[in-house]
Amino acid sequence: MRTIDFHAHLFTRDFFTALAAASPLPGKPEQLLQGVSERTGIELPDPDARLHGRRWLDEMERHGVEHLVGFASHPAEVEAVETILGSAHQRMSGMLMVDPTGEGAAQHVEAKLAEGRFRGVLTFPAMHHFDIGSPAAAELLTVLAHHRGICYVHCGLLVVKLRDLLGLPRGYDLRYANPLSLLPAADAYPEVTFVVPHFGAGFLRETLMLGAQCENVVVDTSSSNGWIRTHPNLTLREVFARALDLFGPQRVLFGTDSGTFPAGWRADRRAEQVAILSELGLSEGERAAILGDNAARILGLDSSPSS
């Protein structure tokens, strides 16, 4: 059955360079990046965005991924991600990270959505210290509603590995990370599809409560879901079972949180999740919905599986 990954980071060279330039560690950005690569084995992306994009497309072909939602995870890499999207032959949909409290943020998103390559935004309330349901985000959400866009709202625990490796201070305030703060926004903007990644990344109960109240909220299954370690005796299988019981198969979307090479596209995460869906006794149609058909519906892609 078709595979559409609803959560992946393209992590271009511009992303790496921007974080290295902001690092408090001694050394030039390229020196810092080479050091990170040598310590971790993470491969630095090709500076040519077209070549980096080609590598991602090759990964998709190798693993049978029909479509991928790729993020511009830093303002500095928007242009590079646009280049990748433009040469992806409609195999990718783009999302751009935005701080709604920044000057001109809504106007920037308006322009990008109008151009057609980006379909929505990725927001980090804990990183940027804002409440998605507050007036601070209203202008952005109005733009998204006009375009019937998608708004990812990262809730719960937040770790950005490269930031940590480069010594950047976290400064994340988890008081802004509760999914329930999304409720006023989801109620006020029913045209927007709100995505809570990683099942709420530690706020599973609150994510379920939010989903019970708001039909336009969905969850994605992405990442290693390491947040489960904060919940004694909870397993990923049980997380899936609870999410499916509340959201139903039509509001759960498959994702991997893939981002760097040589790991590439995380086929291991797909295998783990497919096994869980089988163990839970989901029908073929329900599994197909989660692995691709729900994403195709939200993105407006052809709903028939690829040949």
Secondary structure, 3 states (H helix, E strand, C coil): CCCEEEEEECCCHHHHHHHHHCCCCCCCHHHHHHHHHHHHCCECCCCCHHHHHHHHHHHHHHHCCCEEEEEECCHHHHHHHHHHHHCCCCCEEEEEECCCCCCCHHHHHHHHHHHCCEEEEEECHHHHCCCCCCHHHHHHHHHHHHHCCEEEECCCCCCCHHHHHCCCCCCCCHHHCCHHHHHHHHHHCCCCEEEEHHHHCCCHHHHHHHHHHCCCEEEECCCCCHHHHHCCCCCHHHHHHHHHHHHCHHHEECCCCECCECCCCCHHHHHHHHHHHHHCCCCHHHHHHHHHHHHHHHHCCCCCCCC
